[in-house]
Amino acid sequence: MNQLKYVIIGAGPMGLCTARRLKQYNIPFTGFEIHSDVGGLWDIDSPTSTMYQSAHLISSKTMTEFVDFPMPLNTPVYPRHDQMKAYFQAYARKFNLYEDFRFNSRVVQASPYQDHWRITYEDPDGRHEMAVAGLLIANGTLHKPKEITLPGNFTGTRLHSAAYKTADIFDDKRVLIVGCGNSACDIAVDAVHHAASIDLVVRRGYYFVPKFVMGRAIDTIGGKIKLPNRLKQFVDGWLVRLLVGKPSDYGLPDPDYRMYESHPVINSLILHHIGHGDIRPRPEIQAITGKTVSFVNQSQAEYDLILEATGYELDYSFIDPALLNWNGAAPQLYLNVFHPERDDLFMMGMVEGAGLGWQGRDDQAHLVALYIKQMAAGHEAADRFRQLKRLQAASRCDGGMRYLKVDRMSYYVHKGQYLETVRRHIKQLQPQV
């Protein structure tokens, strides 16, 4: 009987580095990708991509790239989405990964059966079943829009930011954008030279961080200086206030939490345009009648288009959530990866953390590949790790940070603690030479 293969779901950056690491340790696998090429979210033509034409990285290239596969020297500090797509295509060619994926193929169901898994997938030839050794789920976290209920019936155009591609949809329209995360602010800035007016619903406080300081990417400054969390939060919060002021200086709510306890907005242009009157902040929506929107401060205005930049929900519709040890807004897994009971199911890339970059995700893939390799070899280090992940599935690598209790932060980690833990486990599982 032929050895069953593992399956990687998704050929975005996480799926690619997972494939590379499995290949490194001669672990048989097959990858499935719904699109015709690699790149995942960063391929704007993919049916699951929520990318838009003006999108760039919000972290700098040197803090984001794979250490052993740097971006080309002529790549700008904050690459555009198509440059990132080309980068991941080059990565796939470098490590001969194209041959390992089935493209235009979508996994529609995965379930355990006896001592293995059965998957059902669809491709241009129809629907098929396949027995596999285990699953490595790498289909991304930014595909399923988080829908909101508006208080009333809006008779204008309404869409989620997931459907946004180009700013010409705003031409001569009165626009209301709901949300103030990175996408919301990017899109609001896009709309400035197209819309008749732009209002932005801001329901809580955010830290707004410029991309450049003294000509350098802000995430490259002070990287070698290690400070205790509270001190770093104070120093960096003070620096941001020095550079751009307080949000309340622009008519926005100030955050009621410390720096880094929620994902910051890496965009100071939004403050520039608010300061110039191009974008007008609004508080929570109270009611909607036709095209008239009333706000909790008793103000109201008319709009032609409401764009909801309200984020995304984790979506693994091909598998029973109970199999993922789901708890609240996300699966509860050791290091956001390892199931407490199953040794044949891995969640790849369900992790966010300031400065984690693609290298942090590659370290995650390296650890998973080593664990699979050493399990098969019956290595005692794998047995110890198996016991550890069962006992510590509920633990979080939060570095003692008090992250906000919002859905996105449910799988957020502290970069330093997370990478230190992952790399320690890699060392423990590393084959002895």
C-alpha positions as CSV (number, residue, x, y, z in Angstrom):
1,M,0.0,0.0,0.0
2,N,1.3,3.5,-0.9
3,Q,2.1,5.8,1.9
4,L,-0.7,8.4,2.4
5,K,0.2,12.0,1.7
6,Y,-0.5,15.0,3.9
7,V,-2.6,17.7,2.3
8,I,-1.8,21.5,2.3
9,I,-4.9,23.6,1.7
10,G,-3.9,26.9,0.1
11,A,-0.9,28.2,-1.9
12,G,-0.6,31.6,-0.4
13,P,2.7,32.5,1.4
14,M,1.8,30.3,4.4
15,G,1.0,27.3,2.2
16,L,4.2,27.8,0.2
17,C,6.6,27.9,3.2
18,T,4.7,24.9,4.6
19,A,5.3,23.0,1.4
20,R,8.9,24.0,1.3
21,R,9.5,22.7,4.9
22,L,7.7,19.4,4.3
23,K,9.7,19.0,1.1
24,Q,12.9,19.7,3.1
25,Y,12.2,16.7,5.4
26,N,10.9,14.4,2.6
27,I,7.4,14.3,3.9
28,P,5.0,13.3,1.1
29,F,2.2,15.9,0.5
30,T,-0.1,17.4,-2.1
31,G,-1.2,21.0,-2.1
32,F,-4.6,22.2,-3.2
33,E,-5.2,25.8,-4.4
34,I,-8.5,27.2,-5.6
35,H,-6.8,29.7,-8.0
36,S,-4.6,29.0,-11.1
37,D,-1.4,30.3,-9.4
38,V,0.3,30.9,-6.1
39,G,0.1,34.0,-4.0
40,G,-3.2,33.7,-2.2
41,L,-4.4,37.0,-0.8
42,W,-1.7,38.8,-2.7
43,D,-2.9,37.7,-6.1
44,I,-5.7,40.2,-6.8
45,D,-7.1,37.9,-9.5
46,S,-7.7,35.0,-7.1
47,P,-11.4,34.4,-6.3
48,T,-10.7,34.5,-2.6
49,S,-8.5,37.6,-2.6
50,T,-9.8,40.7,-0.9
51,M,-6.9,42.8,-2.2
52,Y,-7.5,46.2,-3.8
53,Q,-5.4,48.0,-6.5
54,S,-3.8,50.6,-4.1
55,A,-2.8,48.0,-1.4
56,H,0.8,47.9,-0.2
57,L,2.4,46.1,2.7
58,I,1.9,47.9,6.0
59,S,5.2,46.4,7.3
60,S,8.5,47.1,5.6
61,K,10.1,44.6,3.2
62,T,13.1,43.9,5.5
63,M,10.8,43.1,8.4
64,T,8.5,41.0,6.4
65,E,10.5,38.9,3.9
66,F,11.8,35.4,4.3
67,V,15.4,35.6,5.7
68,D,16.8,33.2,3.2
69,F,14.8,34.6,0.3
70,P,15.1,38.4,0.4
71,M,13.1,40.6,-1.9
72,P,14.9,42.0,-4.9
73,L,17.1,45.1,-4.2
74,N,14.9,47.4,-6.3
75,T,11.8,46.5,-4.3
76,P,10.4,49.6,-2.6
77,V,10.3,49.8,1.2
78,Y,6.6,49.0,1.3
79,P,5.9,46.9,-1.8
80,R,2.6,47.0,-3.8
81,H,0.4,43.9,-3.9
82,D,1.5,42.9,-7.4
83,Q,5.2,43.1,-6.3
84,M,4.3,40.8,-3.4
85,K,2.6,38.4,-5.8
86,A,5.7,38.3,-8.0
87,Y,7.8,37.7,-4.9
88,F,5.8,34.6,-3.9
89,Q,5.8,33.3,-7.4
90,A,9.6,33.6,-7.4
91,Y,9.7,31.8,-4.0
92,A,7.6,28.9,-5.5
93,R,10.0,28.6,-8.5
94,K,13.1,28.8,-6.3
95,F,12.0,25.8,-4.2
96,N,10.2,23.9,-7.0
97,L,6.8,24.1,-5.3
98,Y,4.6,24.5,-8.4
99,E,4.9,20.8,-9.1
100,D,3.4,20.0,-5.6
101,F,0.1,21.8,-6.0
102,R,-3.1,21.0,-7.8
103,F,-4.4,24.3,-9.0
104,N,-8.0,25.3,-9.7
105,S,-8.9,22.7,-7.0
106,R,-11.0,23.5,-4.0
107,V,-11.3,21.3,-0.9
108,V,-15.0,21.2,0.0
109,Q,-15.0,18.7,2.9
110,A,-12.5,17.1,5.2
111,S,-13.3,14.6,7.9
112,P,-11.4,12.0,9.9
113,Y,-12.0,8.3,9.0
114,Q,-10.4,5.5,11.0
115,D,-6.7,6.3,11.2
116,H,-6.6,8.9,8.4
117,W,-8.6,11.7,6.8
118,R,-10.9,11.8,3.8
119,I,-11.1,14.9,1.7
120,T,-13.5,15.8,-1.0
121,Y,-12.3,18.3,-3.6
122,E,-13.5,19.8,-6.8
123,D,-11.5,20.6,-9.9
124,P,-12.4,21.2,-13.6
125,D,-13.0,17.5,-14.0
126,G,-15.6,17.2,-11.3
127,R,-15.7,16.1,-7.6
128,H,-13.3,13.6,-6.2
129,E,-12.4,11.9,-2.9
130,M,-9.0,11.2,-1.5
131,A,-7.6,9.5,1.6
132,V,-4.8,11.5,3.2
133,A,-2.5,11.2,6.2
134,G,-3.4,14.6,7.7
135,L,-4.3,18.2,7.0
136,L,-2.3,21.4,7.1
137,I,-4.8,24.2,6.7
138,A,-3.3,27.3,5.2
139,N,-6.1,29.0,3.4
140,G,-5.7,32.4,5.1
141,T,-7.6,34.5,7.6
142,L,-8.9,37.4,5.5
143,H,-11.5,35.9,3.2
144,K,-14.9,35.9,4.9
145,P,-16.3,39.4,5.5
146,K,-17.6,40.2,8.9
147,E,-21.1,41.5,8.2
148,I,-22.8,44.0,10.4
149,T,-26.5,44.9,10.9
150,L,-27.3,48.5,10.1
151,P,-30.0,50.2,12.2
152,G,-32.5,50.8,9.4
153,N,-33.0,50.4,5.7
154,F,-30.3,52.1,3.5
155,T,-31.5,52.7,0.0
156,G,-28.2,53.6,-1.5
157,T,-25.3,51.3,-2.5
158,R,-23.9,49.1,0.3
159,L,-20.8,46.9,0.1
160,H,-18.1,45.4,2.2
161,S,-14.4,46.4,1.7
162,A,-13.8,42.8,0.6
163,A,-15.5,43.7,-2.7
164,Y,-13.5,46.9,-3.1
165,K,-11.0,47.0,-5.9
166,T,-10.6,50.6,-7.4
167,A,-11.5,54.1,-6.3
168,D,-13.7,54.9,-9.3
169,I,-16.7,53.4,-7.5
170,F,-16.6,56.6,-5.4
171,D,-16.9,59.1,-8.3
172,D,-19.1,62.0,-7.3
173,K,-20.7,60.0,-4.5
174,R,-21.4,60.9,-0.9
175,V,-19.5,58.1,0.9
176,L,-19.7,56.8,4.4
177,I,-17.0,54.3,5.5
178,V,-17.7,52.3,8.6
179,G,-14.6,51.2,10.4
180,C,-11.1,52.6,11.1
181,G,-8.7,49.8,10.6
182,N,-5.9,49.7,8.1
183,S,-8.2,48.8,5.1
184,A,-10.8,51.5,6.1
185,C,-8.1,54.2,6.3
186,D,-6.4,53.1,3.0
187,I,-9.7,53.1,1.2
188,A,-10.8,56.5,2.7
189,V,-7.5,58.0,1.4
190,D,-8.2,56.4,-2.0
191,A,-11.6,58.0,-2.1
192,V,-10.4,61.6,-1.4
193,H,-9.8,62.5,-5.1
194,H,-13.0,60.8,-6.3
195,A,-15.9,61.2,-3.9
196,A,-18.1,64.3,-3.4
197,S,-17.6,63.8,0.4
198,I,-16.2,61.2,2.7
199,D,-17.2,60.5,6.2
200,L,-15.6,57.9,8.5
201,V,-17.4,56.1,11.3
202,V,-14.9,55.7,14.2
203,R,-16.4,53.7,17.0
204,R,-13.3,53.4,19.3
205,G,-9.8,54.8,19.7
206,Y,-6.8,53.8,17.6
207,Y,-3.1,54.5,17.5
208,F,-2.1,56.0,14.2
209,V,1.5,55.3,13.2
210,P,3.5,56.9,10.3
211,K,5.3,54.6,7.9
212,F,8.4,56.6,7.8
213,V,10.5,58.4,10.5
214,M,13.6,60.3,9.5
215,G,13.5,58.6,6.1
216,R,13.4,55.1,7.6
217,A,10.6,52.6,7.9
218,I,9.3,52.9,11.4
219,D,9.4,49.2,12.1
220,T,13.1,49.1,11.5
221,I,13.9,51.7,14.2
222,G,14.9,50.5,17.6
223,G,14.6,46.8,16.7
224,K,17.7,45.8,18.5
225,I,16.8,47.6,21.7
226,K,14.9,45.2,24.0
227,L,12.6,46.9,26.5
228,P,10.1,45.5,29.0
229,N,6.6,45.6,27.5
230,R,5.2,48.4,29.7
231,L,8.3,50.6,29.0
232,K,8.1,49.9,25.3
233,Q,4.4,50.7,25.2
234,F,5.1,54.0,27.0
235,V,8.1,55.0,24.9
236,D,6.5,54.1,21.5
237,G,3.2,55.7,22.5
238,W,5.1,58.8,23.5
239,L,7.0,58.8,20.1
240,V,3.7,58.4,18.1
241,R,2.2,61.4,20.0
242,L,5.3,63.4,19.3
243,L,5.2,62.6,15.6
244,V,1.4,62.9,14.9
245,G,-0.3,64.1,18.0
246,K,-3.2,62.6,19.8
247,P,-6.2,61.3,17.8
248,S,-8.4,63.8,19.7
249,D,-6.4,66.6,18.1
250,Y,-8.1,65.5,14.8
251,G,-11.6,65.0,16.3
252,L,-11.1,61.3,16.8
253,P,-11.5,59.3,20.0
254,D,-8.3,58.6,21.9
255,P,-7.6,54.9,22.7
256,D,-8.5,53.8,26.2
257,Y,-5.8,51.1,26.1
258,R,-2.0,51.0,25.8
259,M,0.0,50.9,22.6
260,Y,0.1,47.4,21.0
261,E,-2.9,46.1,22.9
262,S,-4.7,46.3,19.6
263,H,-3.3,46.4,16.0
264,P,-2.3,50.0,15.2
265,V,-3.3,51.8,12.0
266,I,-0.1,52.2,9.9
267,N,-1.3,55.2,8.1
268,S,-0.7,58.9,8.9
269,L,-2.2,60.1,5.6
270,I,-5.7,59.6,7.1
271,L,-4.8,62.2,9.7
272,H,-3.5,64.6,7.0
273,H,-6.8,64.4,5.1
274,I,-8.9,64.7,8.3
275,G,-6.9,67.8,9.2
276,H,-7.6,69.2,5.8
277,G,-11.3,68.5,6.0
278,D,-11.2,66.0,3.1
279,I,-12.5,63.3,5.5
280,R,-14.9,63.9,8.3
281,P,-15.0,61.6,11.4
282,R,-18.4,60.5,12.6
283,P,-19.5,58.6,15.8
284,E,-21.6,55.5,16.0
285,I,-24.6,55.2,13.7
286,Q,-27.9,55.6,15.5
287,A,-30.5,55.1,12.7
288,I,-30.8,55.0,8.9
289,T,-33.9,56.0,6.8
290,G,-33.5,55.8,3.1
291,K,-30.2,57.6,2.4
292,T,-30.2,59.6,5.6
293,V,-27.9,58.4,8.4
294,S,-28.3,59.7,11.9
295,F,-25.5,59.5,14.4
296,V,-25.4,59.2,18.2
297,N,-24.3,62.9,18.6
298,Q,-27.6,63.9,17.0
299,S,-26.0,64.9,13.6
300,Q,-27.1,63.4,10.3
301,A,-26.2,63.4,6.7
302,E,-27.2,61.8,3.4
303,Y,-25.0,59.3,1.5
304,D,-25.0,57.5,-1.8
305,L,-22.7,54.7,-0.7
306,I,-21.9,52.9,2.6
307,L,-18.7,50.9,2.6
308,E,-18.3,48.5,5.6
309,A,-14.6,48.0,6.4
310,T,-15.6,45.9,9.4
311,G,-13.0,43.1,9.1
312,Y,-13.1,39.4,8.6
313,E,-14.1,36.2,10.3
314,L,-12.0,33.0,10.3
315,D,-13.5,30.7,7.7
316,Y,-12.8,26.9,7.5
317,S,-16.2,25.9,6.0
318,F,-14.8,22.5,4.7
319,I,-14.3,21.1,8.2
320,D,-16.5,20.8,11.3
321,P,-15.5,23.5,13.8
322,A,-15.6,21.0,16.6
323,L,-12.7,19.2,15.0
324,L,-10.6,22.4,15.3
325,N,-11.1,22.8,19.1
326,W,-13.0,26.0,18.4
327,N,-13.4,28.3,21.4
328,G,-15.0,31.8,21.0
329,A,-13.8,33.6,17.9
330,A,-11.0,31.1,17.0
331,P,-9.7,27.6,17.4
332,Q,-7.8,27.0,20.7
333,L,-4.5,25.4,19.7
334,Y,-1.0,25.4,21.1
335,L,1.0,28.1,19.4
336,N,-2.1,28.7,17.3
337,V,-1.1,25.6,15.3
338,F,-1.2,22.3,17.3
339,H,-4.4,20.5,18.2
340,P,-4.3,19.2,21.8
341,E,-5.5,15.7,20.8
342,R,-5.0,15.2,17.1
343,D,-1.5,14.7,15.7
344,D,-2.7,14.9,12.0
345,L,-4.2,18.4,12.0
346,F,-2.3,21.7,11.9
347,M,-3.6,25.2,11.5
348,M,-1.0,27.1,9.5
349,G,-0.8,30.9,9.6
350,M,-3.7,31.5,12.0
351,V,-1.5,34.0,13.7
352,E,-1.1,37.8,13.9
353,G,1.6,39.7,15.7
354,A,3.4,43.0,15.3
355,G,6.6,42.4,13.4
356,L,6.1,38.6,13.0
357,G,6.6,38.8,9.2
358,W,6.8,35.8,6.9
359,Q,9.9,34.5,8.6
360,G,8.0,34.0,11.8
361,R,5.4,32.0,9.8
362,D,8.2,30.0,8.1
363,D,9.5,29.1,11.6
364,Q,6.1,27.9,12.4
365,A,6.1,25.7,9.3
366,H,9.5,24.4,10.1
367,L,8.4,23.3,13.6
368,V,5.4,21.5,12.1
369,A,7.5,19.7,9.6
370,L,10.0,18.6,12.2
371,Y,7.2,17.4,14.5
372,I,5.7,15.3,11.7
373,K,9.1,13.9,10.8
374,Q,10.0,13.0,14.4
375,M,6.6,11.5,15.1
376,A,7.1,9.1,12.2
377,A,10.6,8.3,13.5
378,G,9.2,7.6,17.0
379,H,11.6,10.1,18.4
380,E,11.2,10.7,22.2
381,A,11.4,14.5,21.6
382,A,8.1,14.2,19.6
383,D,6.5,12.3,22.4
384,R,7.5,15.1,24.9
385,F,6.1,17.7,22.5
386,R,2.9,15.7,22.1
387,Q,2.3,15.8,25.9
388,L,3.2,19.5,26.1
389,K,0.7,20.6,23.4
390,R,-2.1,18.7,25.1
391,L,-1.4,20.4,28.4
392,Q,-0.8,23.9,27.1
393,A,-3.3,24.3,24.3
394,A,-5.1,27.0,26.3
395,S,-2.0,29.0,26.9
396,R,-1.3,32.1,24.8
397,C,2.0,33.6,23.7
398,D,0.8,37.1,24.6
399,G,4.0,38.2,26.4
400,G,1.8,39.5,29.3
401,M,0.1,42.0,27.0
402,R,-3.6,42.8,27.7
403,Y,-4.9,42.5,24.2
404,L,-8.4,43.9,23.5
405,K,-11.2,41.4,23.5
406,V,-12.1,41.7,19.9
407,D,-12.2,38.9,17.4
408,R,-9.0,39.7,15.5
409,M,-7.0,39.8,18.7
410,S,-8.1,36.3,19.7
411,Y,-5.2,34.8,17.7
412,Y,-2.8,37.7,18.2
413,V,0.6,36.9,19.7
414,H,3.6,38.7,21.2
415,K,6.4,38.4,18.6
416,G,9.3,37.9,21.0
417,Q,7.7,35.2,23.2
418,Y,6.1,33.5,20.2
419,L,9.3,33.2,18.1
420,E,11.4,32.3,21.2
421,T,9.0,29.4,22.0
422,V,8.8,28.2,18.4
423,R,12.6,28.3,17.9
424,R,13.2,26.5,21.2
425,H,10.9,23.7,20.1
426,I,12.7,23.5,16.7
427,K,16.0,23.1,18.5
428,Q,14.5,20.3,20.7
429,L,13.1,18.4,17.7
430,Q,16.1,19.0,15.4
431,P,17.6,15.7,14.2
432,Q,21.0,15.0,15.9
433,V,23.9,14.9,13.5
